[in-house]
Amino acid sequence: MTDIKAQIDVLPGLDPRAPLLEVTDLHVEFRTQYGVARAVNGANFTLAPGETLAILGESGCGKSVTAQAIMGILDSPPGFITKGEVKYRGVDLLKLPENERRKVRANQIAMIFQDALSALNPVFTVGYQMAELFRVHRGMSRGDAKQRSIELLDQVKIPGAKLRFGDYPHQFSGGMRQRVMIAMALALDPEVLIADEPTTALDVTVQAQIMGLLAELQQQRNMGLILITHD
């Protein structure tokens, strides 16, 4: 479970009594040579610790764009947030400078992407990519970062985690790659986890395993979970 005092040190102004995440009247549009496409028109929701919120809709309805706006990773241009608030414990993330947003992405709000193979760097081992998170954001030594990474791989139930630490993304199955992505997303103990269609590319049996794993980890950590899906 995340230490609120530590989070306040990372991002001053946080109010532990405020809602974990509060999105109010969010509007996002894309400005192209063919005109303006309004992807999100007035999204409103709140998320509490330990709560699961599903954003359900057909392809192209703005689900992922909403998540990207929350995370601060919207491609701009052509994407623009024209109106609204995205508050994390009372702090409007949309008003923060980019260096502060990066701190939020690293520590408070994390995201699991639909295509794990595209999200992972193919030229570095999974272990290196995980350990780098701890070395950059937590200042850990190489040895400590490796140990913590192996512990996380084990926590997401990757068999032989110590041996698989040195494997490359292409050496994992689709389901195992998604487990790696979950481990990386949880590495810095975020309070909010956004899962953007995390099971779309997986077969039905593996989908059930990943959903069960997310529910188990959420309960252990008391995270707020936003699940984006079309199913």
Protein Blocks (a to p, Z undefined) as FASTA:
>chain_A
ZZfklmmmmmghiafkbcfbdcehiacddddfkbccdfbghiacdddehiacdddddehi
lpmmmmmmmnopaccdfbdcfbdcddeehiafklpcfklmmmmmmmmpccddfblmlmpc
fkbcfklmmmmmmmmmnopafklmmmmmmmmmmmnopghklmmmmpcfklpcfklmmmmm
mmmmmmnopabdcdehkllmpcfklmmmmmmmmmmmmmmnopacddddfZZ
